[in-house]
Amino acid sequence: MRLDDYEWSRNPRGMHNEGVFRYRLAHYQQIHAGWVKLVSSDIEYIQHIPELLAAGITPIIRVFRAEASEHPADARAYTEIQRYIDAGARWFELWNEPNLGNEWSLALASRLNPHDIGTFIAPLMDNWIIWAERVIEMGGYPAFIPLAESTAMPHAAIPWLRNMMTYLRDAHYDRFRAVLGNGLWCATHPYIYNHFYQEIPGGGPLSARPPEAQNAAQGGWHFEYPYDPISQANDPGRTVWGGTALTPLGDPVGLMAMGQAFMELLLENFGGGVVPVVGTEGGIWPWPGPGEPPRVDDNRFPGVTWESHAEATTAMFDWIASSAAPPWLFGVTVWKEDIYWDGPNGTVPTVHRLAETAPPFKNVPPLDTGGTAWPGPGYGTPAATAEPEGPGPVHGTPDYHFIILAESINPDWFFRAAEAYWLRFHPVLLDNTDLIPLLPYDKSLAITVIATPDMIEQMNAQIRERWPTAWYDLIVVQTPDELGEVFAQRVTVGRRFG
């Protein structure tokens, strides 16, 4: 399955509904939403699925169960999911923020610990993999469990996520790889506070407009925290994993941070892969009321006001759809409907700003979800340190395409097998990697590697691990005839990469 095979609106704007049995289509249409998150305790939204899809709105169904973290999915949950799938829904969640303890029994919540694998991680992942396989069999897309983006133990999201993924690698490697390639997506909860800013025109990447000067219709926005220039200048080398003395338990409190961590753990534990990420709670939250001082949770960045929230939220959705954002970031369903329309100060200005602004649409590249393609770290403006060596991440079609032959491959094989492919796609044929580090970071690269089975590990180490931002396309063959079949098939279907 490829990243562009998932069925959705291609519009990153989303709204989280108020809760069970709360559904107001007019609200979602008013803000030109492409997503709506619906918390369901039964099949109360079944009749609304067709009208949502007809309106260009993709529903995410969260099947709610109390104390879900310590229990497998019940039979009724599967029945409800099948009914929703039959109605046209595809995107499903079941578990929710197990690192907070809210959905564990009181006895377990009182001793929450991500390093207690047997009590917390193992049963959670054992139950999840069974559910994910069943959802795929029924025709849906199962969500990897969203975590609250905490930085304090025992709730810290990064230790929880790392232990969850390590356990899946050790206990369910092949099963997870199958899920990864057949509909998995990652749900996150990016409550990003004020971890964003807009540059002052002509002021450079470290300048930041005050909230009253922010304008969604103008450029210069940064939502790539903690990789943005201000964060890097303040704490050089900070990553989602921490990487510095100031962030010993990681820093996942940003729009794309937990998605970035998930992609890196796919590479570390499963050799790669890339899946959609949707923030199913979050957004720019909280914000003050009208006339109140700006809300400043991190004093390195400008605050948020009642009015600026509208500009920043509109810009956030536009940024997700832009080439600055990771290709896997599909949107956010902001928290939540009643706060936006029925709060103590009435409808927030953000609703009106979104209503008057056409929604953006995201171009999704054909990355292989179960393959070795990985979009790499540090999106948006690279960190305010040295520019990385070699090509940057792929957004859409790569700027360059190299074919590199392993030492075990006779060049005559390629010329005999790939004439039609060569004439159609015109790749650059190489027998070494010398040109790769000479490419600038603002250019992207796809690398097709042709190797015999005994050379796979060596080529992975030489190319995939050194340049993880490149699109890595590995062809493993033992004879020229096998190579000819691969290229003939690609020409037949008009696909440059496998």
Secondary structure, 3 states (H helix, E strand, C coil): CEHHHCCCCCCCEEEECCCCCCCCHHHHHHCCCCEEEEEECCCCCHHHHHHHHHCCCEEEEEECCCCHHHCCCCHHHHHHHHHHHHHCCCEEECCCCCCCCCCCCHHHHCCCCCCCHHHHHHHHHHHHHHHHHHHHHHCCEEEECCCECCCCCCCCHHHHHHHHHHHHHHHHHHHHHHHHCCCCEEEEECECCCCCEECCCCCCCCCCCCHHHCCCCCCCEECCCCCCHHHHHHCCCCECCECCCCCCCCCCCCCCHHHHHHHHHHHHHHCCCCCCEEECCCECCCCCCCCCCCECCCCCCCCECCCHHHHHHHHHHHHHHCCCCCCCEEEEEECCHHHHHCECCECCHHHHHHHCCCCCCCCCCCCECCCCCCCCCCCCCCCCCCCCCCCECCCCCCCEEEEEECCCCCHHHHHHHCHHHHHHHCCEEECCCCCHHHCCCCCEEEEEEEECHHHHHHHHHHHHCCCCCCEEEEEECCCHHHHHHHHHHHHHHCCCCC
